[in-house]
């Protein structure tokens, strides 16, 4: 994959992630003036649960680091880029939930 094609794919993924983020915010119940929430975006760099072409699946160590980072952020809304299949997202959410971070609402957008 050439750099310009890779960049185009990344730009589309960021745009889709941003769209999902803003839709999540718009559809959420209104906050009072005293309330706040934390929003984060995170490029997971091919979070795959199975190899795809020349892209290997994430190692258990890499997945643990990602979970550690997400737990440290403690964001209310997270837009993830380069997420693999919905099964990879389900695995990440389940792992985070067992570690005390539950993202109940989600949307997987294929880039």
C-alpha positions as CSV (number, residue, x, y, z in Angstrom):
1,X,0.0,0.0,0.0
2,X,1.5,3.4,-1.0
3,X,1.8,6.2,1.5
4,X,-0.8,8.3,-0.3
5,X,-3.4,5.4,-0.2
6,X,-2.5,4.6,3.5
7,X,-3.0,8.4,4.3
8,X,-6.3,8.4,2.5
9,X,-7.5,5.4,4.5
10,X,-6.3,6.9,7.7
11,X,-8.1,10.2,6.9
12,X,-11.3,8.4,6.2
13,X,-11.0,6.4,9.5
14,X,-10.4,9.6,11.4
15,X,-13.4,11.3,9.7
16,X,-15.7,8.3,10.5
17,X,-14.4,8.2,14.1
18,X,-15.1,11.9,14.5
19,X,-18.6,11.5,13.0
20,X,-19.4,8.7,15.5
21,X,-18.0,10.8,18.3
22,X,-20.2,13.8,17.5
23,X,-23.3,11.6,17.0
24,X,-22.7,10.1,20.4
25,X,-22.5,13.5,21.9
26,X,-25.6,14.8,20.1
27,X,-27.6,11.7,21.1
28,X,-26.6,11.8,24.8
29,X,-28.8,13.3,27.4
30,X,-28.0,17.0,28.1
31,X,-25.5,17.8,30.8
32,X,-26.1,20.4,33.5
33,X,-23.6,23.2,33.7
34,X,-21.8,21.5,36.6
35,X,-21.3,18.2,34.8
36,X,-18.5,17.4,32.4
37,X,-17.3,14.5,30.4
38,X,-14.0,13.3,28.8
39,X,-13.7,12.5,25.1
40,X,-10.7,10.7,23.6
41,X,-9.6,9.4,20.3
42,X,-7.1,6.6,19.9
43,X,-5.4,5.0,16.9
44,X,-5.0,1.4,17.8
45,X,-2.7,0.6,14.8
46,X,-4.5,-2.5,13.4
47,X,-6.2,-4.0,16.4
48,X,-6.9,-7.3,14.7
49,X,-8.0,-10.5,16.4
50,X,-6.9,-12.5,13.3
51,X,-4.2,-11.8,10.8
52,X,-5.4,-10.0,7.6
53,X,-3.2,-10.1,4.6
54,X,0.2,-8.9,5.7
55,X,-1.2,-7.3,8.9
56,X,-0.6,-9.5,12.0
57,X,-3.0,-9.8,14.8
58,X,-2.2,-7.8,18.0
59,X,-0.1,-9.6,20.6
60,X,-1.5,-10.1,24.1
61,X,1.2,-7.7,25.3
62,X,0.1,-5.0,22.9
63,X,-3.6,-5.5,23.8
64,X,-2.7,-5.1,27.5
65,X,-0.9,-1.8,26.8
66,X,-3.9,-0.5,24.9
67,X,-6.2,-1.5,27.8
68,X,-3.8,0.1,30.3
69,X,-3.9,3.4,28.2
70,X,-7.7,3.4,28.0
71,X,-8.1,2.8,31.7
72,X,-5.7,5.7,32.4
73,X,-7.7,8.0,30.1
74,X,-11.0,7.0,31.7
75,X,-12.8,8.8,28.9
76,X,-16.6,8.8,28.8
77,X,-16.6,8.7,24.9
78,X,-13.8,7.1,22.9
79,X,-13.4,7.1,19.1
80,X,-11.1,4.3,18.1
81,X,-9.3,4.2,14.7
82,X,-7.9,1.1,13.0
83,X,-10.2,-1.3,15.0
84,X,-10.4,-4.7,13.3
85,X,-13.6,-6.7,13.0
86,X,-16.6,-6.2,15.3
87,X,-15.3,-9.4,17.1
88,X,-12.0,-7.5,18.0
89,X,-14.0,-4.6,19.4
90,X,-16.2,-7.1,21.4
91,X,-13.0,-8.7,22.8
92,X,-11.6,-5.3,23.7
93,X,-14.8,-4.2,25.4
94,X,-15.1,-7.4,27.3
95,X,-11.5,-7.2,28.5
96,X,-11.9,-3.6,29.6
97,X,-15.2,-4.5,31.5
98,X,-13.4,-7.2,33.5
99,X,-10.8,-4.6,34.4
100,X,-13.5,-2.1,35.6
101,X,-14.0,0.1,32.5
102,X,-17.4,-0.6,30.9
103,X,-18.3,1.0,27.5
104,X,-21.9,0.0,27.3
105,X,-22.7,1.9,24.1
106,X,-20.7,1.4,20.9
107,X,-20.8,1.6,17.1
108,X,-18.5,-0.2,14.7
109,X,-18.0,1.7,11.4
110,X,-16.2,-0.2,8.7
111,X,-13.7,2.1,6.9
